[in-house]
Amino acid sequence: MGADIKNLRTRIKSVDSTLHLTKAMGLVASSKLRRTGEAMRNAREYEAALDSAMAALTSGSECKRSVYMKSGGNRTRLIVIAGDRGLAGGYNANIFRFMRDYPDAEVIPIGKRACDRYGKTVNSAERFSADEAVAMANELCTDFREGKFDRLGIVYTKYISLLAQEVAVKWILPFTSAESGGASGMIFEPDELTVLEAIASEYVAGKITASVRESFACEIASRKTAMDSAGKNAQEMIDSLRLQYNRARQSAITQEITEIVAGSGE
């Protein structure tokens, strides 16, 4: 009986330590979520402006001659954005599961978990800067012009709500005019083709930055949800163990009293 009580006390202490850890990580995630949420919203607004300008630009017939709008071939290059750390529910696992649909794609990873997975130089998703996005975009646009790959996509996690995120792929090269919706009335100087060639890398950089910001917000949201769930489970386990502990103590005390009473009657 004494051994059972000691074992229960040890288990309660262990689970309580886990509870404190999950609460601390949940608080950190909550704090980061406010900051990353604002960064995501700002990046989304910038991305929407880029998309609007690109739709207006590519609606003109002049741009059809651009190398950036030539489709064909199946050599795929994917920027894969995963997390820097674990303990975020199924966030990283969902991304790698999604990638099973692209077994032959050349991968450019962002996020420590993606870099570990694909054996590339580590790029932190949390600290990924606009300058890094520009450098990456310049290299990608150069490779595309030189015909080193045929299409470029970004595998990222789309933020729907705090409790819902979805892995998706965003195709960014070659450019298309499918979403243009007709003439915009904008005038581009000196001409649409020249402007398109000039802003191509900036557009790609903006799409990369927006995707990284949104994915990182999803990572933090997933971690907060996971820590909240783990904390709830830990508290329920502590309550159950304490109930068992109190019953064991009560049983031990009752047994001791019974033995004392029995001994005094002899």
C-alpha positions as CSV (number, residue, x, y, z in Angstrom):
1,M,0.0,0.0,0.0
2,G,2.8,2.4,0.9
3,A,4.6,1.7,-2.3
4,D,1.4,2.5,-4.3
5,I,1.0,5.8,-2.5
6,K,4.6,6.7,-3.2
7,N,4.2,5.8,-6.8
8,L,1.1,7.9,-7.2
9,R,2.8,10.8,-5.6
10,T,5.7,10.5,-8.0
11,R,3.3,10.3,-11.0
12,I,1.4,13.4,-9.8
13,K,4.6,15.4,-9.5
14,S,5.8,14.3,-13.0
15,V,2.5,15.2,-14.7
16,D,2.3,18.5,-12.8
17,S,5.8,19.4,-14.2
18,T,4.4,18.7,-17.7
19,L,1.4,20.8,-17.0
20,H,3.6,23.8,-16.0
21,L,5.6,23.3,-19.2
22,T,2.6,23.2,-21.4
23,K,1.1,26.3,-19.8
24,A,4.4,28.2,-20.2
25,M,4.6,27.2,-23.9
26,G,1.0,28.0,-24.4
27,L,1.6,31.5,-23.0
28,V,4.6,32.0,-25.2
29,A,2.5,30.9,-28.3
30,S,-0.3,33.3,-27.3
31,S,2.1,36.2,-27.1
32,K,3.7,35.3,-30.5
33,L,0.3,34.7,-32.1
34,R,-0.6,38.4,-31.7
35,R,2.6,39.5,-33.4
36,T,2.7,36.9,-36.1
37,G,-1.0,37.5,-36.8
38,E,-0.3,41.2,-37.5
39,A,2.7,40.3,-39.7
40,M,0.5,37.8,-41.6
41,R,-2.2,40.4,-42.2
42,N,0.2,42.9,-43.5
43,A,1.9,40.4,-45.8
44,R,-1.6,39.3,-47.1
45,E,-2.4,42.9,-48.0
46,Y,0.9,43.4,-49.8
47,E,0.3,40.1,-51.6
48,A,-3.2,41.1,-52.7
49,A,-1.8,44.4,-54.1
50,L,0.8,42.4,-56.0
51,D,-1.8,40.0,-57.4
52,S,-4.0,42.9,-58.5
53,A,-1.1,44.6,-60.3
54,M,0.0,41.4,-61.9
55,A,-3.5,40.5,-63.1
56,A,-3.8,43.9,-64.7
57,L,-0.3,43.6,-66.2
58,T,-0.7,40.1,-67.7
59,S,-4.1,40.9,-69.2
60,G,-2.4,42.7,-72.0
61,S,-1.4,40.8,-75.1
62,E,2.2,42.2,-75.0
63,C,3.1,40.1,-72.0
64,K,2.3,36.8,-73.7
65,R,5.7,37.0,-75.3
66,S,7.5,37.0,-71.9
67,V,9.5,34.0,-70.8
68,Y,7.7,34.2,-67.5
69,M,4.4,33.3,-69.1
70,K,5.6,30.3,-71.2
71,S,4.2,27.1,-69.8
72,G,5.1,23.5,-70.6
73,G,7.2,20.7,-69.2
74,N,6.9,18.9,-65.9
75,R,10.1,19.8,-64.0
76,T,8.7,21.1,-60.7
77,R,10.5,23.1,-58.1
78,L,8.8,23.6,-54.8
79,I,9.5,25.9,-51.9
80,V,8.4,23.9,-48.9
81,I,7.7,25.9,-45.7
82,A,7.6,23.9,-42.5
83,G,8.2,24.8,-38.8
84,D,11.3,25.5,-36.8
85,R,10.3,23.3,-33.9
86,G,8.0,20.5,-33.0
87,L,5.2,20.3,-30.3
88,A,2.8,21.9,-32.8
89,G,0.3,19.1,-33.3
90,G,0.2,17.8,-36.8
91,Y,1.6,21.0,-38.4
92,N,4.8,19.6,-39.8
93,A,3.5,16.1,-40.4
94,N,0.7,17.5,-42.6
95,I,3.2,19.3,-44.8
96,F,5.3,16.3,-45.3
97,R,2.3,14.1,-46.0
98,F,1.1,16.6,-48.6
99,M,4.6,16.4,-50.3
100,R,4.0,12.7,-51.1
101,D,2.0,14.0,-54.1
102,Y,5.2,15.5,-55.5
103,P,7.9,12.8,-55.2
104,D,10.0,14.1,-58.1
105,A,9.9,17.8,-57.2
106,E,13.1,19.7,-56.5
107,V,12.7,21.1,-53.0
108,I,13.8,24.4,-51.5
109,P,13.1,24.2,-47.8
110,I,12.3,27.0,-45.4
111,G,12.0,26.2,-41.7
112,K,14.4,24.0,-39.6
113,R,12.1,20.9,-39.8
114,A,11.9,21.2,-43.6
115,C,15.7,21.7,-43.8
116,D,16.3,18.6,-41.7
117,R,13.9,16.6,-43.8
118,Y,15.4,17.5,-47.1
119,G,19.1,17.9,-46.1
120,K,19.6,21.5,-47.0
121,T,21.1,24.6,-45.4
122,V,18.9,25.8,-42.5
123,N,16.5,28.7,-43.2
124,S,14.5,29.7,-40.1
125,A,10.8,30.3,-40.8
126,E,10.6,32.6,-37.8
127,R,13.5,34.8,-38.8
128,F,13.1,34.6,-42.6
129,S,13.7,38.1,-43.8
130,A,12.5,40.1,-46.8
131,D,16.1,40.3,-48.0
132,E,16.3,36.5,-48.0
133,A,13.1,36.4,-50.0
134,V,14.5,38.8,-52.6
135,A,17.8,36.8,-52.9
136,M,15.8,33.6,-53.3
137,A,13.4,35.2,-55.8
138,N,16.3,36.5,-57.9
139,E,17.9,33.1,-58.1
140,L,14.6,31.4,-58.9
141,C,13.8,33.9,-61.7
142,T,17.2,33.5,-63.2
143,D,16.9,29.7,-63.1
144,F,13.4,29.9,-64.7
145,R,14.6,32.1,-67.5
146,E,17.5,29.7,-68.1
147,G,15.0,26.8,-68.3
148,K,16.3,24.9,-65.3
149,F,12.7,24.1,-64.2
150,D,9.3,24.5,-65.7
151,R,7.0,25.5,-62.8
152,L,7.5,26.9,-59.3
153,G,5.1,26.5,-56.4
154,I,5.1,27.2,-52.7
155,V,3.8,24.5,-50.3
156,Y,2.6,26.4,-47.3
157,T,-0.1,26.3,-44.6
158,K,-3.1,28.4,-45.1
159,Y,-4.5,30.1,-42.0
160,I,-8.3,29.7,-41.8
161,S,-8.8,30.2,-38.0
162,L,-7.0,29.5,-34.7
163,L,-8.3,26.0,-34.8
164,A,-8.2,25.3,-38.6
165,Q,-5.2,25.4,-40.9
166,E,-4.8,23.8,-44.3
167,V,-1.8,22.8,-46.3
168,A,-1.9,24.0,-49.9
169,V,0.3,24.7,-52.9
170,K,0.5,28.2,-54.5
171,W,1.8,28.1,-58.1
172,I,3.7,31.3,-59.0
173,L,5.7,30.5,-62.1
174,P,5.0,30.7,-64.9
175,F,2.7,33.7,-64.6
176,T,-0.9,33.3,-65.9
177,S,-3.5,35.8,-67.0
178,A,-6.5,33.5,-66.1
179,E,-7.5,35.6,-63.1
180,S,-7.2,39.0,-64.9
181,G,-10.8,39.5,-65.7
182,G,-10.2,41.8,-68.7
183,A,-8.6,45.2,-69.2
184,S,-8.0,47.2,-66.1
185,G,-7.5,50.7,-67.6
186,M,-4.0,50.9,-66.2
187,I,-1.2,52.3,-68.4
188,F,2.2,50.8,-68.0
189,E,5.3,52.7,-69.1
190,P,7.3,52.1,-71.2
191,D,5.2,49.0,-72.0
192,E,3.7,45.9,-70.2
193,L,6.4,43.5,-71.2
194,T,9.2,45.7,-69.9
195,V,7.4,46.3,-66.6
196,L,6.7,42.6,-66.2
197,E,10.3,41.6,-66.8
198,A,11.3,44.3,-64.2
199,I,9.0,43.3,-61.4
200,A,9.0,39.6,-61.8
201,S,11.5,38.9,-59.0
202,E,9.8,41.4,-56.7
203,Y,6.4,39.6,-57.3
204,V,8.0,36.2,-56.5
205,A,9.7,37.6,-53.4
206,G,6.4,39.0,-52.2
207,K,4.6,35.7,-52.7
208,I,7.4,33.9,-50.8
209,T,7.3,36.4,-47.9
210,A,3.5,36.3,-47.6
211,S,3.6,32.5,-47.6
212,V,6.3,32.3,-44.9
213,R,4.5,34.8,-42.7
214,E,1.2,32.9,-43.0
215,S,2.8,29.5,-42.4
216,F,4.6,30.7,-39.3
217,A,1.3,32.1,-37.9
218,C,-0.2,28.7,-38.5
219,E,2.7,27.0,-36.7
220,I,2.2,29.2,-33.7
221,A,-1.6,28.7,-33.8
222,S,-1.1,24.9,-34.0
223,R,1.4,25.0,-31.1
224,K,-1.0,27.0,-28.9
225,T,-3.9,24.6,-29.7
226,A,-1.6,21.6,-29.0
227,M,-0.4,23.0,-25.7
228,D,-3.9,23.9,-24.6
229,S,-5.0,20.4,-25.3
230,A,-2.0,18.9,-23.6
231,G,-2.6,21.1,-20.6
232,K,-6.2,20.1,-20.4
233,N,-5.3,16.4,-20.6
234,A,-2.5,16.8,-18.0
235,Q,-5.0,18.5,-15.6
236,E,-7.5,15.7,-16.1
237,M,-4.8,13.1,-15.4
238,I,-3.7,15.0,-12.2
239,D,-7.3,15.1,-11.0
240,S,-7.6,11.3,-11.6
241,L,-4.3,10.5,-9.9
242,R,-5.1,12.7,-6.9
243,L,-8.4,10.9,-6.5
244,Q,-6.6,7.6,-6.6
245,Y,-4.0,8.9,-4.2
246,N,-6.6,10.2,-1.7
247,R,-8.4,6.8,-1.9
248,A,-5.2,4.9,-1.3
249,R,-4.3,7.2,1.7
250,Q,-7.8,6.8,3.1
251,S,-7.5,3.0,2.7
252,A,-4.1,2.9,4.3
253,I,-5.3,5.1,7.3
254,T,-8.4,2.8,7.7
255,Q,-6.2,-0.2,7.7
256,E,-3.9,1.3,10.3
257,I,-6.8,2.2,12.6
258,T,-8.2,-1.3,12.2
259,E,-4.9,-2.9,13.1
260,I,-4.5,-0.6,16.1
261,V,-8.0,-1.4,17.3
262,A,-7.5,-5.1,16.8
263,G,-4.2,-4.9,18.6
264,S,-5.6,-3.1,21.6
265,G,-8.3,-5.7,22.0
266,E,-5.9,-8.6,22.4
